[in-house]
Amino acid sequence: MKSEPGAYSIDDLARDGETFWDSVRNYQARNFMRDDMRVGDGVLFYHSNAAPPGVVGVAEVSREGYPDHTARDPTSGHYDEKATDDDPRWFMVDIRFVRKLPRTVPLDELKAEKALDGMVVTTRSRLSVQPVQKRHFEHVLTMADTRPAR
């Protein structure tokens, strides 16, 4: 899951302990949250639009997909007039803080790591929610824990 640190950071999640992941307005990302994410699934927390962008922490899904209330709130910056109680259109999940990584694993390292070939974030995908294979997930954690900070 990607977030700009100025909007919501891993430190914010650590402070809050748990949050809902709302305002996703891309159908593919929505489908991942609605259809594929399950309670207990690990989440790589990624800071986008940061210097450097990269994986900064770990969270886990604490509530499976449910309708995103911001879509039906006209005062929200993410209001969608087509969303209704019968057809909510947009979904969100809740996530819980697990840990902050000892160092950021920057995007350039992710891209250079052969073991991460095929990981969606290393492509030009701009999705804020992306699937991660278990082997990729575990390798990123190993990178964070075993390589010295730059």
C-alpha beads as a LAMMPS data file, in Angstrom:
LAMMPS data file: protein, C-alpha beads

150 atoms
149 bonds

1 atom types
1 bond types

-500.0 500.0 xlo xhi
-500.0 500.0 ylo yhi
-500.0 500.0 zlo zhi

Masses

1 110.0

Atoms # bond

1 1 1 0.000 0.000 0.000
2 1 1 1.361 3.368 -1.031
3 1 1 0.872 6.640 0.809
4 1 1 2.557 9.995 0.597
5 1 1 4.182 10.545 3.994
6 1 1 2.728 14.068 4.164
7 1 1 -0.770 12.599 3.867
8 1 1 -0.390 9.506 6.085
9 1 1 2.942 7.981 7.076
10 1 1 4.145 4.834 8.782
11 1 1 4.696 7.008 11.860
12 1 1 1.030 8.042 11.714
13 1 1 0.018 4.394 11.565
14 1 1 2.344 3.566 14.474
15 1 1 0.720 6.363 16.499
16 1 1 -2.831 5.355 15.563
17 1 1 -2.240 1.611 15.793
18 1 1 -4.956 0.939 13.217
19 1 1 -6.728 2.843 10.467
20 1 1 -9.100 2.418 7.537
21 1 1 -7.594 2.680 4.047
22 1 1 -10.124 4.885 2.309
23 1 1 -10.373 7.095 -0.758
24 1 1 -8.919 4.626 -3.274
25 1 1 -10.503 5.594 -6.605
26 1 1 -9.009 3.126 -9.018
27 1 1 -11.087 0.061 -9.890
28 1 1 -8.159 -2.348 -10.021
29 1 1 -6.864 -1.229 -6.598
30 1 1 -10.438 -1.350 -5.258
31 1 1 -10.801 -4.919 -6.512
32 1 1 -7.612 -5.962 -4.725
33 1 1 -8.977 -4.587 -1.463
34 1 1 -12.537 -5.825 -1.946
35 1 1 -11.807 -9.279 -3.352
36 1 1 -8.319 -10.376 -2.347
37 1 1 -7.231 -8.896 0.983
38 1 1 -7.966 -11.031 4.055
39 1 1 -7.597 -10.475 7.791
40 1 1 -4.010 -11.268 8.758
41 1 1 -2.532 -10.589 5.303
42 1 1 0.758 -8.737 5.488
43 1 1 1.051 -5.254 3.985
44 1 1 4.235 -3.545 2.844
45 1 1 3.775 0.131 3.692
46 1 1 5.378 2.233 0.956
47 1 1 6.083 5.962 1.056
48 1 1 5.512 7.461 -2.390
49 1 1 6.502 10.979 -3.377
50 1 1 9.264 10.831 -0.781
51 1 1 13.026 11.171 -0.902
52 1 1 13.620 8.353 -1.514
53 1 1 10.365 6.536 -2.212
54 1 1 10.368 3.051 -0.760
55 1 1 9.093 0.454 1.676
56 1 1 9.183 1.801 5.227
57 1 1 7.095 -0.548 7.319
58 1 1 4.793 -3.504 7.767
59 1 1 1.098 -3.581 8.577
60 1 1 -1.550 -6.270 8.406
61 1 1 -5.143 -6.349 7.263
62 1 1 -7.407 -6.193 10.306
63 1 1 -10.765 -5.914 8.527
64 1 1 -11.669 -7.183 5.064
65 1 1 -13.139 -5.002 2.331
66 1 1 -16.255 -2.985 3.133
67 1 1 -17.925 0.066 1.534
68 1 1 -15.870 3.271 1.663
69 1 1 -18.041 5.811 3.487
70 1 1 -16.147 8.764 1.984
71 1 1 -17.693 7.973 -1.415
72 1 1 -21.147 8.813 -0.073
73 1 1 -20.140 11.890 1.920
74 1 1 -20.599 15.072 -0.149
75 1 1 -18.266 16.957 2.195
76 1 1 -15.465 14.482 1.473
77 1 1 -12.851 15.238 -1.141
78 1 1 -13.498 11.710 -2.437
79 1 1 -17.270 11.952 -2.909
80 1 1 -18.758 9.969 -5.791
81 1 1 -22.315 10.934 -6.663
82 1 1 -22.852 7.513 -8.275
83 1 1 -22.111 5.642 -5.030
84 1 1 -25.212 4.462 -3.156
85 1 1 -26.005 2.173 -0.249
86 1 1 -27.073 -0.494 -2.755
87 1 1 -24.083 0.074 -5.039
88 1 1 -21.251 1.563 -2.956
89 1 1 -18.751 1.403 -5.882
90 1 1 -15.717 1.945 -3.639
91 1 1 -14.340 -0.216 -0.844
92 1 1 -11.697 0.017 1.840
93 1 1 -9.948 -2.250 4.334
94 1 1 -8.628 -1.640 7.824
95 1 1 -4.943 -2.135 8.536
96 1 1 -3.023 -2.481 11.791
97 1 1 0.552 -1.372 12.487
98 1 1 3.079 -4.214 12.797
99 1 1 6.482 -2.514 12.654
100 1 1 8.574 0.213 11.145
101 1 1 11.528 -1.141 9.185
102 1 1 15.032 -0.359 10.454
103 1 1 15.635 1.456 7.175
104 1 1 13.728 2.454 4.069
105 1 1 14.154 -0.004 1.218
106 1 1 14.292 2.475 -1.674
107 1 1 12.582 1.907 -4.997
108 1 1 15.917 1.910 -6.830
109 1 1 17.088 -1.037 -4.681
110 1 1 13.811 -2.864 -5.249
111 1 1 14.240 -2.426 -8.998
112 1 1 17.890 -3.568 -8.937
113 1 1 17.194 -6.727 -6.931
114 1 1 16.901 -9.724 -9.279
115 1 1 14.942 -11.686 -6.652
116 1 1 12.172 -9.072 -6.972
117 1 1 11.728 -9.387 -10.747
118 1 1 8.030 -9.185 -11.472
119 1 1 7.106 -7.299 -8.291
120 1 1 4.434 -4.813 -9.347
121 1 1 5.945 -1.797 -7.582
122 1 1 9.122 -2.183 -9.668
123 1 1 7.120 -1.587 -12.843
124 1 1 5.594 1.698 -13.857
125 1 1 2.383 0.879 -12.009
126 1 1 0.922 3.845 -10.185
127 1 1 -1.637 1.818 -8.227
128 1 1 -1.806 2.737 -4.544
129 1 1 -2.727 -0.850 -3.639
130 1 1 -0.816 -3.681 -5.322
131 1 1 -0.519 -7.410 -4.765
132 1 1 2.815 -8.751 -3.518
133 1 1 3.915 -12.356 -3.812
134 1 1 4.924 -13.953 -0.509
135 1 1 8.494 -14.550 -1.715
136 1 1 8.810 -10.866 -2.677
137 1 1 7.321 -9.739 0.639
138 1 1 9.805 -11.831 2.619
139 1 1 12.751 -10.750 0.462
140 1 1 11.972 -7.039 0.998
141 1 1 11.948 -7.632 4.768
142 1 1 15.282 -9.408 4.530
143 1 1 16.689 -6.470 2.586
144 1 1 15.505 -4.031 5.255
145 1 1 16.921 -6.076 8.116
146 1 1 20.272 -7.127 6.683
147 1 1 21.568 -4.261 4.598
148 1 1 23.041 -1.152 6.198
149 1 1 21.314 2.184 5.781
150 1 1 22.898 4.452 3.209

Bonds

1 1 1 2
2 1 2 3
3 1 3 4
4 1 4 5
5 1 5 6
6 1 6 7
7 1 7 8
8 1 8 9
9 1 9 10
10 1 10 11
11 1 11 12
12 1 12 13
13 1 13 14
14 1 14 15
15 1 15 16
16 1 16 17
17 1 17 18
18 1 18 19
19 1 19 20
20 1 20 21
21 1 21 22
22 1 22 23
23 1 23 24
24 1 24 25
25 1 25 26
26 1 26 27
27 1 27 28
28 1 28 29
29 1 29 30
30 1 30 31
31 1 31 32
32 1 32 33
33 1 33 34
34 1 34 35
35 1 35 36
36 1 36 37
37 1 37 38
38 1 38 39
39 1 39 40
40 1 40 41
41 1 41 42
42 1 42 43
43 1 43 44
44 1 44 45
45 1 45 46
46 1 46 47
47 1 47 48
48 1 48 49
49 1 49 50
50 1 50 51
51 1 51 52
52 1 52 53
53 1 53 54
54 1 54 55
55 1 55 56
56 1 56 57
57 1 57 58
58 1 58 59
59 1 59 60
60 1 60 61
61 1 61 62
62 1 62 63
63 1 63 64
64 1 64 65
65 1 65 66
66 1 66 67
67 1 67 68
68 1 68 69
69 1 69 70
70 1 70 71
71 1 71 72
72 1 72 73
73 1 73 74
74 1 74 75
75 1 75 76
76 1 76 77
77 1 77 78
78 1 78 79
79 1 79 80
80 1 80 81
81 1 81 82
82 1 82 83
83 1 83 84
84 1 84 85
85 1 85 86
86 1 86 87
87 1 87 88
88 1 88 89
89 1 89 90
90 1 90 91
91 1 91 92
92 1 92 93
93 1 93 94
94 1 94 95
95 1 95 96
96 1 96 97
97 1 97 98
98 1 98 99
99 1 99 100
100 1 100 101
101 1 101 102
102 1 102 103
103 1 103 104
104 1 104 105
105 1 105 106
106 1 106 107
107 1 107 108
108 1 108 109
109 1 109 110
110 1 110 111
111 1 111 112
112 1 112 113
113 1 113 114
114 1 114 115
115 1 115 116
116 1 116 117
117 1 117 118
118 1 118 119
119 1 119 120
120 1 120 121
121 1 121 122
122 1 122 123
123 1 123 124
124 1 124 125
125 1 125 126
126 1 126 127
127 1 127 128
128 1 128 129
129 1 129 130
130 1 130 131
131 1 131 132
132 1 132 133
133 1 133 134
134 1 134 135
135 1 135 136
136 1 136 137
137 1 137 138
138 1 138 139
139 1 139 140
140 1 140 141
141 1 141 142
142 1 142 143
143 1 143 144
144 1 144 145
145 1 145 146
146 1 146 147
147 1 147 148
148 1 148 149
149 1 149 150
